[in-house]
Amino acid sequence: MADGNLANLAQARDEVYATPLEKLNPAQPALFQANTMWPIFERLRAEDPVHYTEEHEFGPYWSITKYNDIMAIDTNHQVFSSEGGITIAEQTQGDGPLPMFIAMDPPRHDVQRKTVSPAVSPTSLQVMEPLIRERAAMILDNLPIGEEFDWVDKVSKELTGMTLATLFGMPQEDRRQLIYWSDVVTAAPGQGLVDTIEQKMAIFVEYHAYFTKLWNERVNAPPTGDLISMLAHGEATRNMEPREYFGNVVLLTVGGNDTTRNTMASRSRRATRSSCGTSRATATKRSSTGRTTTSSTASGPAPTFPLASASTAAWATAWPSCSSRSSGKRSSSASR
Ligand code: HEM
């Protein structure tokens, strides 16, 4: 399993080093799906940390691959503005990129961000913590025992969907719809989830209608602590154009979905692969209900998450072998 992955990586490395530097193009979804994007970044960091790719379906773009350069750019909005978009493939509804505060500079960026940030302040998270813990325990307690299952679907998406639905003040039964919309936002047509840009736009119409209804409900009710209510009542956001409101909804949906879900997915991958190391980050044990759950341990039994599915198998096969891990090589990517 791991050997096949190493062969793919070796092949990817050969291809990267055989390509003229100026032709290197890291923005290829297939590289990330196969977890073979490492060599391209390795070479860019070593030979061309501020790299220009001239030919790409979305037009020319720069790749900045070293920490200090990234920080210098990220903290200098006067020279490196976020206005107008932050991805090489901007989402459109036919009228150009959706406005959203991640794609704005101060002061607009700051006041909009400040409007919603209380929802995820340490205090709010402390209030939510017991609920999140209870849901996490319920999800883990309901996992099948002794059979393969899809961790991403049953755990990562489920807990992410539940938490995001709570943050948005949505009915829990709509949580999977939220995950789906987030996936559609980041899906390139023809890569699996949507076939055409028209199909993607049609799904956006439903997504937009759903959140317009939520706005209308919140704006006519007293403020509550959810993100939609915060936007509908916030001084800096209550008079936003509908497109800007929707852009911020998209930002919060994708920002909340991709990050938390992939973090959970990659943690579970560490658990599945930790049996070959001397120190283990996580191991499985039986809870009082007899189901599997995770706990930290330095030397417990080998983890036994019964993982595998199209997506989980992809990360499992993508993980470096024990020997490459013990020599310090480690990846941290996750599937989507
Ligand atoms: C594992 C969880 C998460 C990680 C690792 C993560 C990481 C990050 C990082 C590194 C940034 C850029 C730094 C910054 O602008 O401050 C960012 C920005 C952002 N995140 Fe998260 N995030 C997570 C969860 C969430 C959640 C749950 C939401 C929403 C519900 C969210 C919404 C946002 C938004 C809206 C921005 C843009 C901020 C801006 O433009 O100033 N994130 N996140």
Residues whose N, C-alpha, C, O or C-beta is under 5 A from the ligand:
A	BS01	HEM	F101 I102 R113 L251 L252 G255 G256 T259 T260 T263
